[in-house]
Amino acid sequence: MHSFSSVALSALVASASGAAVPDTHVVHERRDGLGDGRWTKRDRASGVLPMRIGLTQQNLGNAHEHLMDISHPHSPNYGKHWTSDEVIDMFKPSEETVETVKNWLSDQGITGHVQSENKGWMAFHATVEQAEALLHTEYFEYEDSHTGGVLPATEQYHVPKHVQHHVDYITPGIKLLAPSNEDSQAVKHHRRSTPSTDEAQQQRPYSHRYVKLNQLDVLNPENAPGNISTCDTTITPACIAALYKIPDANLSHPNNSMGIFESELQMWHQEDLNLFFSNYSHVGIPNNTHPINNLVNGGIANTSYLFQAGPEAELDLEVAYPIVYPQTITIFNVDDRHYQLWANNTYTWGFNTLLDAIDGSYCNYTAYGETGNAEGIDPTYPDTNQLGSMGYNGTLMCGTFKPTNVMSVSYGGQEADLPIAYQKRQCNEFMKLGLQGVSFVYASGDAGVGNYNDSISPSSSPKTGCLGPEGNIFNPTWPNTCPYITNVGATKLHPGQNISDRESAAFDPAGGRYPHAFASGGGFSNVYPIPDYQQDAVAHFFANHEPSYPYYSGIVDNATNPTKPNVTALAGNSGGIYNRIGRGVPDVAAVGDNIAVFASGGFSLTAGTSASAPIFGAILNRINEERLAANKSTVGFVNPVLYTFPSVLNDVVNGSNPGCGTEGFQAGEGWDPVTGLGTPDFGKMMDLWMGLP
């Protein structure tokens, strides 16, 4: 509740109704126009507004250094992870900020304001007249021509000069933020796999294209669980173990279940898992072994109908289980059926929903002018859609589940498609979870240096999924460019090779075994500069493997939503098609081509970094098993260790990642934006981390 003195209210309303803004106040935010005409300004707003004031946080400028302090192998504080309360206390607004804003509100007659649990914002209710008087502005209703939605907003608002640096932003404010279905070059986001199938498989809401082999292939003695003679054509768990020298596991710490993210109606089916365990598990996984289901906001993790089984979910499980078993796997299936099925045009995979569910403070976390989930971009709960039982009617889950030590994610989109502030707020959360010892492992993408995987052949025309007026500027993936996650590219064995041969970057042109082209995702960010832990590796790449393409050098400015990265403006007149000074992707790689899976009751081969990420994540989980058994901390954010000791990885020097009408980047000695630092050597990685505090 709030109260407002009549004297103060009269004075404020008089000021807002025509008096000049006093010299003691300054414009805090201003919006120039209505952009592309999507929004129409209507009548003056009325009623009561739920006001939020995002408070300026402290120590955010030192956040990176804090993470490096516990993540760099040469730091005396390596492995000393923080608790969630310590993270909140470090970055919460200062007492001076809180008191300054409280006093300002109280001086204007607002006495019922409350501060959020995570200390990041102040909330109160005010009539439109009260809000206008407080901020020396006018509120109007704005109608969205795409959705028909109406929201209150203002063109600019003012705050006292002495208050301004304590306030991040205020809502309702200048933002006109609604669902965005304008993906880069009109191309939708994709899961990070190219499962290929024959067209005879039963139609699903999303087209899963994977080549089905006949049952005789499964029964062929050459495809027996322990056989590694055919790894050039069929990658089984035994092949993965042989490639990376992974011994059978024998530990299962109670606090070390491996986490895997799923959405987009990707559900596992027990019969498929049993078929895989029986035919391809060389480590004796018993039938009826299955993951723990953490269902976030109505998520659906498994199904009793084979035709509903999801190749993505089953791929993730079938490559991870043989590495971590007898350890368990926990599925975080995110968002209700409505958002997973019908809202794909405006859906961002539910990453923010996941982060809310594993860190309650994120639900109301304020950064870069954003507090909480972004209305119109992220799902809203309770889900009030008109699809009946498809919607989740509960409140948004905040801190309901504990994060696992390793989280493997095989989904994503493009950096150019989301507001800058949205991305940076989310990236901050990955950093904060890294401080708490959580490792996020993301698939780097399946479309080379571009987006849509039908366009990555150098001869494709017209080019799609790329940026700029000519459609030739490389299009990096999101959230992969965030410097606080570990990105995994894909490799392959060529026909005739064996497990002792060096792998190559994965690239499959369309029309062969897979009807759609696939290339390991990689490139350079337009939002984040090269992080310090990666600078030497990137400099080595340019010094020794200079790409022949023209480039530009620039990082987008911070901006409030809904501003997206303007890569055309960033490139300017340079003629450049990639960013020379952006964070490089991927960090590492693992095999991701010709992966054997069972899905929908049949044996299949699939390709994609969707296989690579859970392989690498499972290896990190195994290292955590040994560290926990030795009373050490989890590995947490691993990039500083990997870039300091790249010799624990197998360098990949052959292949490229085509896209945007080019051959993409070339793999070479050292780090490269195709396969990163290389593929894992389990023994070397284990020895390295067991030697750290």
DRENLOPA-568029 format. One record per residue (C-alpha): x, y, z; residue number from 1. Coordinates in steps of 0.001 Angstrom, whole numbers, plus 500000, padded with zeros to 6 digits. Layout:
REC      c1      c2      c3    i
REC       X       Y       Z  NUM
...
! end
This chain:
REC      c1      c2      c3    i
REC  500000  500000  500000    1
REC  501013  503626  499580    2
REC  499884  506986  500876    3
REC  500125  510399  499295    4
REC  499685  513678  501180    5
REC  497094  515997  499656    6
REC  499426  518998  499777    7
REC  502243  517205  497995    8
REC  499819  515702  495476    9
REC  498323  519090  494609   10
REC  501750  520575  494058   11
REC  502922  517699  491911   12
REC  499802  517552  489761   13
REC  500053  521272  489156   14
REC  503641  520823  488032   15
REC  502762  517992  485662   16
REC  499780  519765  484165   17
REC  501694  522498  482500   18
REC  504342  524031  484738   19
REC  507918  523957  483525   20
REC  510170  521195  484766   21
REC  512189  522621  487660   22
REC  515922  523187  487283   23
REC  516503  520579  489957   24
REC  515358  517813  487569   25
REC  516868  516233  484453   26
REC  515580  513946  481711   27
REC  516381  510387  482756   28
REC  515147  508516  479666   29
REC  513782  509712  476342   30
REC  512319  507858  473373   31
REC  512608  509340  469899   32
REC  509486  508612  467875   33
REC  507679  505350  467287   34
REC  510184  503576  465087   35
REC  508752  501540  462219   36
REC  505125  502467  462821   37
REC  504236  499333  464712   38
REC  502933  501406  467614   39
REC  500151  504008  467564   40
REC  499784  506661  470237   41
REC  496216  506725  471576   42
REC  494437  508503  474438   43
REC  495854  509669  477726   44
REC  496355  506794  480151   45
REC  494188  506445  483240   46
REC  493856  504282  486302   47
REC  496480  502924  488687   48
REC  499999  502047  487556   49
REC  502280  499442  489186   50
REC  505451  501529  489423   51
REC  508927  500058  489672   52
REC  512178  501909  490141   53
REC  515237  499895  489199   54
REC  518033  500831  491595   55
REC  521608  501204  490417   56
REC  523605  498195  491581   57
REC  527051  498410  493021   58
REC  530182  496481  492103   59
REC  528889  495319  488710   60
REC  532014  496811  487190   61
REC  534057  494401  489304   62
REC  531906  491337  488637   63
REC  534195  489935  485953   64
REC  537233  490280  488204   65
REC  535415  488490  491019   66
REC  534633  485567  488712   67
REC  538196  485420  487401   68
REC  539474  485464  490970   69
REC  537814  482119  491700   70
REC  538083  480654  488180   71
REC  541639  481350  487030   72
REC  543965  478455  487845   73
REC  546745  480784  489028   74
REC  544543  482606  491516   75
REC  545019  481809  495217   76
REC  541219  481872  495486   77
REC  540611  479302  492764   78
REC  537554  477177  493486   79
REC  536299  479284  496401   80
REC  532778  479648  495059   81
REC  530275  482045  496553   82
REC  526889  481346  498072   83
REC  523781  482861  496524   84
REC  523453  485231  499493   85
REC  527030  486404  499013   86
REC  526274  487154  495364   87
REC  523185  489188  496280   88
REC  525055  491125  498963   89
REC  527943  491945  496644   90
REC  525839  493477  493882   91
REC  522842  494892  495712   92
REC  522342  498674  495561   93
REC  524296  500625  498150   94
REC  522621  501909  501292   95
REC  523154  505421  499951   96
REC  521187  504537  496806   97
REC  518343  502964  498762   98
REC  518072  505863  501202   99
REC  518304  508513  498473  100
REC  515432  506998  496494  101
REC  513359  506364  499624  102
REC  513796  509961  500743  103
REC  512842  511275  497302  104
REC  509636  509255  497301  105
REC  508813  510165  500885  106
REC  509421  513850  500206  107
REC  506820  513611  497444  108
REC  504299  511962  499739  109
REC  504841  508336  498729  110
REC  505353  506375  501932  111
REC  504162  502845  501129  112
REC  506989  501821  498804  113
REC  508597  498409  499259  114
REC  511998  497060  498274  115
REC  512305  493716  496490  116
REC  513795  490697  498242  117
REC  516907  490879  496089  118
REC  517207  494603  496889  119
REC  517272  495548  493212  120
REC  514144  497661  492875  121
REC  511551  499760  494683  122
REC  507844  499213  494028  123
REC  504644  501124  494705  124
REC  501278  501809  493097  125
REC  500290  505240  491861  126
REC  497483  506746  489873  127
REC  498465  508081  486480  128
REC  498160  511613  487864  129
REC  500493  510814  490746  130
REC  503072  509202  488474  131
REC  502937  512119  486038  132
REC  503452  514587  488862  133
REC  506337  512618  490329  134
REC  508176  512295  487005  135
REC  507088  515552  485323  136
REC  505691  513697  482343  137
REC  502491  512566  480624  138
REC  501367  508974  480131  139
REC  499528  507841  476997  140
REC  498217  504496  475837  141
REC  500100  502917  472921  142
REC  498568  500215  470741  143
REC  500629  497468  469105  144
REC  499429  496856  465535  145
REC  500852  493316  465550  146
REC  499144  491998  468664  147
REC  496432  494556  469421  148
REC  497883  494986  472891  149
REC  497809  498340  474673  150
REC  500271  499592  477266  151
REC  500950  502877  479072  152
REC  504158  504685  478236  153
REC  505705  508122  478067  154
REC  508071  509826  475660  155
REC  510369  511032  478418  156
REC  510448  511449  482171  157
REC  512464  513420  484719  158
REC  514090  512739  488071  159
REC  515964  515027  490479  160
REC  519624  515543  489623  161
REC  520800  514169  492958  162
REC  518704  511029  492399  163
REC  519622  510271  488794  164
REC  522774  508215  489316  165
REC  520944  506072  491868  166
REC  518191  505106  489416  167
REC  518672  502597  486619  168
REC  515240  503045  485057  169
REC  511554  503428  485906  170
REC  508533  501535  484588  171
REC  506095  502173  483112  172
REC  508466  504367  481170  173
REC  509589  504897  477607  174
REC  509662  501255  476508  175
REC  507329  499938  473858  176
REC  508113  496273  474146  177
REC  505974  493569  472603  178
REC  506552  490104  471137  179
REC  509195  490230  468451  180
REC  508806  487880  465501  181
REC  511284  489682  463304  182
REC  514187  487286  463428  183
REC  517280  488068  461411  184
REC  516463  487868  457703  185
REC  513084  486351  458651  186
REC  514709  483121  459797  187
REC  513491  481403  462959  188
REC  515651  480088  465793  189
REC  516598  476425  465705  190
REC  517514  473666  468063  191
REC  521200  472907  467833  192
REC  520912  469665  465926  193
REC  520130  468552  462425  194
REC  518477  465223  463102  195
REC  517818  463832  459620  196
REC  514922  461506  458781  197
REC  512981  460058  455975  198
REC  509726  461802  455153  199
REC  507737  458705  456107  200
REC  507993  459440  459802  201
REC  504854  460686  461497  202
REC  504321  464432  461196  203
REC  504998  466466  464343  204
REC  504580  470146  465165  205
REC  508273  470607  464328  206
REC  509848  468827  461397  207
REC  512510  466403  462606  208
REC  514496  465338  459572  209
REC  516748  462401  460230  210
REC  517812  459417  458166  211
REC  516395  456179  459527  212
REC  518530  453109  459025  213
REC  516849  449732  458823  214
REC  516769  447321  461736  215
REC  519476  445124  460207  216
REC  521969  447893  460757  217
REC  521303  447693  464476  218
REC  521780  443919  464557  219
REC  524909  443957  462413  220
REC  527827  442519  464457  221
REC  529923  445469  463318  222
REC  527569  447699  465302  223
REC  527899  445749  468552  224
REC  528077  447966  471657  225
REC  531840  447728  472147  226
REC  532881  447784  468496  227
REC  534942  450787  467380  228
REC  535826  449676  463850  229
REC  533013  451651  462182  230
REC  533325  454957  464015  231
REC  533915  456719  460701  232
REC  530283  456082  459748  233
REC  528457  455512  463041  234
REC  529461  457191  466297  235
REC  528395  455043  469245  236
REC  529130  455535  472963  237
REC  532104  453198  472553  238
REC  533464  455453  469801  239
REC  533085  458533  472003  240
REC  534846  456781  474874  241
REC  537675  455696  472581  242
REC  538075  459101  470927  243
REC  538448  460913  474230  244
REC  539932  458108  476367  245
REC  536976  458061  478754  246
REC  537011  455149  481237  247
REC  533826  453690  482673  248
REC  532407  455664  485574  249
REC  531997  454213  489059  250
REC  531060  457213  491228  251
REC  527707  458810  491913  252
REC  527914  461725  494327  253
REC  524435  462618  495641  254
REC  524917  466291  494751  255
REC  526263  465843  491243  256
REC  523401  464892  488932  257
REC  524101  466212  485426  258
REC  521649  468856  484219  259
REC  520224  468969  480685  260
REC  517890  471688  479411  261
REC  514959  470768  477165  262
REC  512006  472558  475611  263
REC  510086  472771  472303  264
REC  508141  469579  473078  265
REC  511305  467504  473221  266
REC  510277  464559  475395  267
REC  511986  461274  476151  268
REC  510320  457859  475909  269
REC  511447  454926  478026  270
REC  511252  452399  475176  271
REC  513686  454448  473093  272
REC  516107  454703  476007  273
REC  515837  450957  476657  274
REC  516529  450160  473000  275
REC  519579  452372  473083  276
REC  520892  450919  476333  277
REC  520399  447370  475027  278
REC  521965  447920  471614  279
REC  524648  450529  472181  280
REC  525531  450918  475830  281
REC  528958  449414  476421  282
REC  528791  450233  480150  283
REC  525802  448075  481102  284
REC  523121  450663  481774  285
REC  520028  448762  482974  286
REC  516746  449080  481136  287
REC  514254  451506  482666  288
REC  517019  453884  483683  289
REC  515648  457366  483166  290
REC  516316  460977  484149  291
REC  514920  462989  487026  292
REC  512303  465389  485657  293
REC  512373  468976  486907  294
REC  509296  470489  485264  295
REC  509461  474281  485128  296
REC  506195  476203  484721  297
REC  504267  473324  483199  298
REC  507139  471665  481373  299
REC  506610  468198  479879  300
REC  509709  465981  480003  301
REC  508544  462523  478920  302
REC  505740  460871  476980  303
REC  504036  457486  476797  304
REC  503519  457854  473030  305
REC  506428  456886  470802  306
REC  505400  459277  468037  307
REC  505792  462184  470490  308
REC  509330  461259  471487  309
REC  511760  464072  470748  310
REC  515031  463367  468916  311
REC  516732  466285  470677  312
REC  515924  465123  474200  313
REC  516794  461518  473413  314
REC  520035  462485  471690  315
REC  521131  464464  474748  316
REC  520368  461582  477082  317
REC  521832  458868  474879  318
REC  525233  460538  474516  319
REC  525459  461654  478160  320
REC  524287  458550  480023  321
REC  527125  456240  478885  322
REC  529652  458806  480151  323
REC  528144  459638  483557  324
REC  526312  456428  484575  325
REC  525854  455398  487434  326
REC  525379  459114  488071  327
REC  521890  460437  487417  328
REC  520753  463010  484874  329
REC  518245  465756  485642  330
REC  516095  467174  482853  331
REC  514985  470785  483207  332
REC  512028  470910  480825  333
REC  510881  474494  480599  334
REC  507517  476159  479901  335
REC  504030  474861  479283  336
REC  502724  473236  476118  337
REC  501308  476518  474834  338
REC  504670  478280  474850  339
REC  506571  475238  473613  340
REC  504160  474594  470753  341
REC  502283  477699  469671  342
REC  504456  480601  470736  343
REC  507578  479669  468786  344
REC  507581  482868  466723  345
REC  508175  484925  469839  346
REC  509806  482292  472001  347
REC  513332  482516  473335  348
REC  513597  478866  474403  349
REC  512774  479688  478024  350
REC  516334  480418  479129  351
REC  515085  483192  481401  352
REC  512397  480864  482735  353
REC  515124  478352  483576  354
REC  517263  480999  485266  355
REC  514257  482153  487304  356
REC  513602  478584  488429  357
REC  517166  477916  489605  358
REC  517891  481366  491069  359
REC  514923  483077  492678  360
REC  516718  486431  492792  361
REC  516760  486542  488985  362
REC  512964  486819  488846  363
REC  513256  490429  490010  364
REC  516875  491141  489148  365
REC  517523  494604  487732  366
REC  520291  495292  485220  367
REC  520664  497321  482014  368
REC  517270  498913  482505  369
REC  515467  495597  482889  370
REC  513802  494048  485909  371
REC  512565  490494  485711  372
REC  511385  488746  482576  373
REC  510770  490901  479510  374
REC  507088  491330  478789  375
REC  506309  490159  475275  376
REC  509607  488301  474900  377
REC  509563  485842  477785  378
REC  506602  483648  478760  379
REC  504148  485120  481266  380
REC  502618  483114  484106  381
REC  499897  482370  485007  382
REC  499443  481612  481294  383
REC  496158  483222  480265  384
REC  496141  481874  476693  385
REC  492919  480552  475204  386
REC  494207  477016  474699  387
REC  492716  475557  477842  388
REC  494765  472786  479407  389
REC  497862  473741  477425  390
REC  498547  476642  479777  391
REC  500245  476585  483182  392
REC  498031  478430  485650  393
REC  500511  478672  488501  394
REC  502745  481604  489299  395
REC  506233  481959  487844  396
REC  508615  479518  489511  397
REC  511353  481448  491307  398
REC  514152  479463  492943  399
REC  512077  476275  492906  400
REC  514955  474037  491823  401
REC  518599  473928  492752  402
REC  520934  474226  489749  403
REC  523016  471201  488936  404
REC  526784  471634  488838  405
REC  526789  471255  485049  406
REC  523994  472474  482783  407
REC  524091  471311  479138  408
REC  522000  473314  476664  409
REC  521509  472437  472984  410
REC  519223  475311  471966  411
REC  519753  478893  470888  412
REC  519250  481644  468367  413
REC  521075  484605  466902  414
REC  522631  487570  468669  415
REC  521064  490034  466216  416
REC  517514  489037  467118  417
REC  517282  490077  470765  418
REC  517532  493430  472550  419
REC  521000  494319  473783  420
REC  519824  494961  477343  421
REC  517968  491635  477409  422
REC  521111  489755  476397  423
REC  523393  491546  478849  424
REC  521074  491074  481815  425
REC  520905  487363  481000  426
REC  524670  487157  480561  427
REC  525128  488741  483992  428
REC  523124  485877  485456  429
REC  525405  483297  483843  430
REC  528279  485161  485484  431
REC  526565  485110  488888  432
REC  525863  481386  488640  433
REC  529483  480882  487636  434
REC  530452  482574  490892  435
REC  528395  479869  492606  436
REC  530268  477057  490840  437
REC  527797  476233  488050  438
REC  529132  475337  484571  439
REC  526944  476278  481587  440
REC  527805  474321  478431  441
REC  526098  475454  475216  442
REC  526021  474005  471710  443
REC  527593  476599  469395  444
REC  525075  476240  466554  445
REC  524707  474237  463364  446
REC  524830  476867  460624  447
REC  528480  477817  460432  448
REC  528970  481584  460476  449
REC  525317  482279  459623  450
REC  521922  481155  460769  451
REC  519560  478992  458762  452
REC  521102  475651  457965  453
REC  519687  475470  454442  454
REC  521826  478451  453462  455
REC  525272  477484  454615  456
REC  526512  476000  451370  457
REC  528887  478523  449751  458
REC  526966  478189  446485  459
REC  523532  478790  447998  460
REC  521540  481636  446529  461
REC  519924  483711  447766  462
REC  521772  483860  451063  463
REC  519584  483806  454162  464
REC  520275  484004  457845  465
REC  523054  486536  457407  466
REC  523129  490255  458134  467
REC  523574  493578  456384  468
REC  521966  494993  453239  469
REC  523796  492442  451089  470
REC  523002  489526  453392  471
REC  526688  488678  453710  472
REC  527655  489763  457241  473
REC  528269  486843  459576  474
REC  525544  486245  462168  475
REC  526876  485029  465559  476
REC  524770  482882  467847  477
REC  523026  483740  471111  478
REC  523538  483347  474034  479
REC  526842  481811  472993  480
REC  528645  485120  472709  481
REC  528175  485746  476437  482
REC  531714  485340  477829  483
REC  530528  483377  480884  484
REC  529391  480187  479188  485
REC  531410  477435  477506  486
REC  530560  476863  473840  487
REC  531059  473528  472130  488
REC  531520  473205  468374  489
REC  531285  469973  466393  490
REC  533850  467643  464834  491
REC  533700  464474  462754  492
REC  535664  461524  461451  493
REC  535749  461263  457675  494
REC  535043  457934  455931  495
REC  538028  455624  456200  496
REC  539373  457215  459379  497
REC  539580  455496  462750  498
REC  539551  456669  466345  499
REC  543318  457265  466377  500
REC  543063  459771  463523  501
REC  542705  463493  464052  502
REC  539141  464775  463806  503
REC  538039  467560  461464  504
REC  535546  470370  461830  505
REC  532056  469070  461120  506
REC  530508  470092  457816  507
REC  527939  468145  455817  508
REC  526588  469664  452609  509
REC  522906  469234  451917  510
REC  521726  466295  449876  511
REC  523932  463497  451160  512
REC  523139  461440  454202  513
REC  521388  464524  455600  514
REC  518955  466524  453478  515
REC  519954  469790  455166  516
REC  523449  471202  455430  517
REC  525227  471364  458768  518
REC  528376  473192  459881  519
REC  529873  473844  463293  520
REC  528713  477253  464531  521
REC  531372  479865  465165  522
REC  532328  483498  464812  523
REC  532708  486753  466716  524
REC  530284  488760  468837  525
REC  528946  492225  468088  526
REC  527781  492715  471691  527
REC  530720  491555  473833  528
REC  534427  492321  473389  529
REC  537075  489621  473551  530
REC  537332  488580  477225  531
REC  540741  488747  478851  532
REC  541057  484968  479184  533
REC  540643  484611  475393  534
REC  542721  487516  474112  535
REC  545981  485645  473539  536
REC  544209  482779  471776  537
REC  542309  485095  469426  538
REC  545434  487148  468723  539
REC  547262  483926  467817  540
REC  544478  482983  465415  541
REC  544651  486279  463541  542
REC  548444  486251  463511  543
REC  548674  482744  462080  544
REC  545405  482131  460229  545
REC  544360  485531  458925  546
REC  540952  485227  457199  547
REC  540819  486637  453692  548
REC  537551  488496  454314  549
REC  537253  492207  455059  550
REC  536318  492960  458654  551
REC  534996  495723  460886  552
REC  535870  496523  464496  553
REC  533195  497677  466895  554
REC  531009  496727  469846  555
REC  527425  497949  470156  556
REC  526696  500514  472843  557
REC  524629  499632  475874  558
REC  520986  500349  475180  559
REC  517661  499829  476866  560
REC  515111  497497  475357  561
REC  513876  497099  472701  562
REC  517046  498162  470851  563
REC  518643  495236  469021  564
REC  522232  495141  467756  565
REC  522453  497210  464575  566
REC  525189  495286  462829  567
REC  524754  497218  459580  568
REC  525560  500452  461403  569
REC  528415  498781  463256  570
REC  530020  497631  460008  571
REC  529447  501054  458434  572
REC  531247  501578  455146  573
REC  534055  499179  455999  574
REC  532793  496420  453729  575
REC  533602  494047  456573  576
REC  531630  490857  457075  577
REC  532838  489841  460546  578
REC  533786  491645  463752  579
REC  537492  491664  464500  580
REC  537215  492584  468191  581
REC  534280  490480  469431  582
REC  534235  487528  471806  583
REC  535085  484395  469835  584
REC  532934  481254  469613  585
REC  533275  478312  470204  586
REC  535619  477556  473105  587
REC  535995  473796  472590  588
REC  534546  471014  470439  589
REC  533438  467378  470473  590
REC  532226  464906  467885  591
REC  528851  465874  466451  592
REC  528327  463967  463210  593
REC  526855  460541  462414  594
REC  525736  460066  466014  595
REC  523793  456856  466663  596
REC  520477  457380  468454  597
REC  517196  455607  469043  598
REC  514193  457885  468558  599
REC  510516  457098  467985  600
REC  511215  453390  468143  601
REC  513866  453314  465427  602
REC  517611  453568  464959  603
REC  518809  456817  463439  604
REC  521873  458875  462742  605
REC  521939  462541  463619  606
REC  524306  465485  463366  607
REC  524690  468684  465309  608
REC  526437  470498  468106  609
REC  523462  469208  470114  610
REC  525515  466037  470508  611
REC  528777  467857  471181  612
REC  527535  469924  474136  613
REC  526249  467053  476321  614
REC  529397  465044  475560  615
REC  531615  467834  476853  616
REC  529225  468584  479699  617
REC  529230  464937  480764  618
REC  533028  464951  480891  619
REC  532971  468000  483167  620
REC  530423  466194  485324  621
REC  532784  463230  485619  622
REC  535590  465549  486723  623
REC  533274  466998  489347  624
REC  532658  463458  490645  625
REC  536348  463014  491376  626
REC  536805  466503  492813  627
REC  533825  466110  495133  628
REC  535113  462710  496253  629
REC  538388  464455  497134  630
REC  536506  467154  499089  631
REC  537210  469781  496454  632
REC  534820  472244  494856  633
REC  533188  471805  491466  634
REC  534994  473061  488361  635
REC  532574  475986  487923  636
REC  533385  478379  485093  637
REC  535998  476414  483136  638
REC  537075  478783  480358  639
REC  540015  480429  482190  640
REC  541475  477005  482986  641
REC  541039  475705  479435  642
REC  542586  478769  477808  643
REC  545497  478651  480264  644
REC  546149  474944  479632  645
REC  544995  474202  476056  646
REC  547244  471130  475892  647
REC  544539  469127  477700  648
REC  542545  469356  474463  649
REC  543150  467763  471061  650
REC  543772  470550  468569  651
REC  541651  470364  465406  652
REC  543402  471783  462357  653
REC  541259  470677  459422  654
REC  537941  471914  458082  655
REC  535815  475054  458072  656
REC  532324  476296  458925  657
REC  530707  477636  455734  658
REC  527927  480175  455742  659
REC  526765  483478  454271  660
REC  527957  482459  450822  661
REC  531521  481899  452045  662
REC  533694  479045  453243  663
REC  533472  480532  456724  664
REC  536516  480367  458965  665
REC  539252  477763  458676  666
REC  540352  475519  461510  667
REC  544042  475729  462274  668
REC  546703  475235  464908  669
REC  545580  476742  468209  670
REC  542191  478263  468927  671
REC  539930  478963  465951  672
REC  536291  480108  465520  673
REC  535316  476679  464181  674
REC  536368  474148  466831  675
REC  537743  476401  469568  676
REC  540702  474953  471450  677
REC  539841  471424  470332  678
REC  538281  468216  471632  679
REC  538658  466763  475141  680
REC  541355  464422  476370  681
REC  539642  462979  479422  682
REC  542773  461839  481234  683
REC  544624  465109  480760  684
REC  541614  467151  481811  685
REC  541090  464987  484892  686
REC  544735  465245  485923  687
REC  544701  469012  485445  688
REC  541624  469654  487566  689
REC  542576  467157  490248  690
REC  545830  469082  490597  691
REC  544005  472351  491233  692
REC  542831  473383  494724  693
! end
